[in-house]
């Protein structure tokens, strides 16, 4: 039996009864790769993917981030196979706003038809009657947040919420002004942007959201497809008898109490390493050294 641990405490999404442990799990890597097509098709080892999900939940993870365009459909189908019937405290957060083409491209999917179909795809493949949280992922730029109105799309999600298909709404790959626009339409419970030890563009946004009790969920907390690399980070990790990735995750957890982590992996061993980061305490001196890495990277 796997012992559950206190995964860096919990955070209750604002205006909800959803309390999630701050160390969660991102499911993107559970789908496979077909040539140049990233996050496409089944994984090489479906049994290992199922084992990762089951061990994560058995270890105390109760926040899983996914999307039906991972695969597409594959990741959600694996989640359902591994975990359904779902534990009562499990919160599954999904994303809308993109669709996949046969050549593996990621295209915007913002129309009413796209968003409605996306909700039903997630419900069907996850085996749910209602989605806990749906993030609208802005696709004005593939390189990061870019300005543009999301009023129509958020309004559509609010209508789907009123129909009982969605409990709560979040936003992803988003600017501060777009968050404000969304909040004028519907309560926003979480924001998901790229943020990590060296990618610090959202420093002010993290603090602003913390004051309002809104969760900030960094994607690519370990650098994404180009993992974090820093001699200073490696040196600090060696002093702490930890891995560089564990230190980078621990830094995020200590950065702000509203930060929720969703590191992804398709390996049980790597999952266990990530979860150990929740028990790694960093002194103020170490935090200052890590902060300096971010400043020196130019972000």
N, C-alpha and C positions, 0 to 999 in steps of 0.2 A: 504493500500500500504506500502511495506517495503522500508524504506529510505536507499539509497546506502551510504556507508561511504568510506572514504579514507583508504583502507586497507594496511596501512604502506607504502604507496607510490608504485611506479611501477618499474619494471626492464625490459629492452628490451633484449631479447636473442640475443647473438652476431651474427652479419651478417644477421639479420632478421628484419622484421617489426613487430614482435610479442612482444608487450608490455603487461606484465601481472602484476596484483597486487600481492604484495609479500605475502599476505595471501591467499592461495589457499585452495583446498580441495582434500583429498585423498579418493578414492571411494572403497577401498578394503573391508571396513566393511559393504558395502551395500549387499554383498552376505551373505548367511546363514551359518549354521553349522549343520552337520549331524553326531551325535555321536562324534567320534574323528576326523572327517574330518573338518578341519578349512577352512574357505573361500570356502564353498561348498554348492551348491544348492541355492534356493531362500531364501530371508529373511523371518522372521516371519511375518513382516508387510510391504508388498510392497508399500502400500499407504504412509506409513511413510517415506520409502526410497525415494519415488518420492518427497514428501514434503521437505525433507532435501535438495535435489538437487535444487529444484526450489527456496527455500529460500536462499541458498548459492548464486546462480546467481543473485537473486533480491537484495541481500545485497552487491553486487559488486565483488564477486568472479568470475574471468574469467580465472582461471587456474585449471583444473581438471586432476588429475592423476589417471590412471586406467590400466587395462590389461585384455585381453580376457581370460587369464587363471584364473581370479577371478570368481569362480562359478562352473566350467568354463562357459563362455559366459554370465552368468546371469547379472553381474554388467554392462557390456556394453549395454545389452538389456534394463536394467532399465534406464541408462543414456539417451538412445535414446527415450524411452517412455516419460521420464520426460522433456527433453529439446529440442528435434527436432521439428521443424526446429531450428537450433542452432543460438544464437546471433552471430553477425558478429565478435565480439571481443573475443569470447570464444576460448581458446586454450586447446585442449584435448591432453594430453601426455600419451602415452601407452608404454608398455614394451613387449619385446620378450626375449626368451632364456630359457623358461621352458614350461613344459606341465604337465597335471594332469592325474593320473591314476585312475582307478575305486575305488581304496582303499584310494584315497585322497592324495597320495604321490605327491611330486614335483620333476620331473626329468628334467635333461638338455635337451634342444631342440635346438641344434646348427646347424643342417644340413641345406643345402640349401633348402631342401623340408620343413623342420620344419619352418624355418624363412619365407619362401615365403607363406606357408599356414597360419602362424600367422598373417602376414600383411593382407591377404585376410579375415581372420576371424574377425579381428578388423574392417576392412572397412565394412564388411557385418553387423555385429552386432551393430556397431555405426551408420550405415546408412550414411557413408561418401564416397566420391570419392578419397580423399587423406587424409593421416594422418599428422597432424601438426608436431608432434615430436614423434619419436620412440626411446626408450632407449633399448640398448642391455644389458641385465642383465647377468653378468658373473655368472656361476654356478660351478666354479672349487671347491668351498667349500660352504656348507650350513651355515657355521658359520661366514662367513665374506669374505672380499676380499682375493683372493689367486692368486699368480702369474701363468701365462700361456698365451700363445699367443691368441689374439683375431683378428689377421690380417684377417683370412679367413672370419670370421663372419661379421666384419665391412665392408669388401669388398663386401659381398653379399648385405648388407643393402645399400651401396653406389650405387650398380647396381639397386636396387629397387627404390632408390631415383631418379636415372637417367631416370627410366621408368615413373616417375611422380606419384608413389604411396605413397611416403614419401617426406615431405618438408625438415625436419631437423632431425639430428641424435644426440642422447645422449648416455651415458653409465651409468651403475648402478652396485653396489656391486663390486667396481673396485679399482685397485691400481694406484699409480701415473705413474708407467712405462707403464701400459696398456693404460692409458689416452694418454700418449705421443705417443704410437704406433698407437692408433686410430686417433690422430690428424695428423699423417703423411699421412693418407689415405683420410680423409674427415674432414671438420670442425665439431667440437663437440660443441654443444650449451649449454649442461647442464650435470652435474654429480650428480648422486643420490646414496648416501651412508648412512649408519646408523650413526647418529650424534645427540647428545642431551647434556643436561647439564652435565651429568656424563659420557657419552661415547664420549671422546674427541680425539680419535686417529687421526682424520683428521684435527686437528688444523692447521698444516702447509699447508695442501692441500687446505683448505678453503682460506687461504691468497694468495696462489699461483694462484688459479683460479680467485680470485678477481682482481689480477693485470692484468690478461688476459681478464677480462670482461666476464668470463664464469659463468653461474649460478651454485650454489651448492644447491641441494634440499635434505635436511635430511629426510630419512625415519625413522619411529619410533621416531619422535621428542619428544614424551612423554613416551618413553620407550617400546612401542610395547605391546606384550602380557603380559609383566610384568611391569606395570606402575611405573614411577619414584616414589620413596619413600625416603624422607629425612626430618628429624626433622628440620634441618636448613632451608630448602626450605619452609616447612609449616610455620615456624615462620616468615620468610620474607613475605610470602603471607598474613598472618594475619595482619602484620603491614601495608600492602598496601591495605587492604580490597579487596583482590583478591583471586582467587583460586591458589593452587600450580601449576596447569597446565597452567593457564594464565601467571604466572610469568615465567615458563619454556619456553613458546612460545615467550614471550616478550624478554627474554634474547637472544634467537636465532635471532630474528629480529634485535636486537642491536649489535649482535656479528659481523656481516659483511653485507654490503649493497647488496652483491650478493647472500645472502641466501634467498631462496623462501620456504615458508612453505606449507605443504599439510597435516595438521592434519585430521584424518578421524573420522567419527562417524556415527551412524545410528539413532541419536536422534536430533530432531530440537532444543531442549533445550540445549544439549551439543554443537551443532553447534554454537548457539548464544554466549555461554560462550567462545568458541575458538575465534570467530571473535572479541570479546571485547579485546582480548590480543593485537590486533593491535593498540589499543589506550592507552595502558599502558606504561608509560614512566618510565624508571628505572634510578635512579641517579647513578653517578660513584661509590658512596659508596656501593650501593646495588649490582651493577655489580661486584664489587670486592668481596663482600660476596658470590655471586653466583659462581664466578670463583673458589673460594676456595672449594666449594662443589665438583667441578670436580676434583680438585687436590687431595682432600682427598679420592676420590673414587678409586684412583690408575690409572686413565686413563689420 
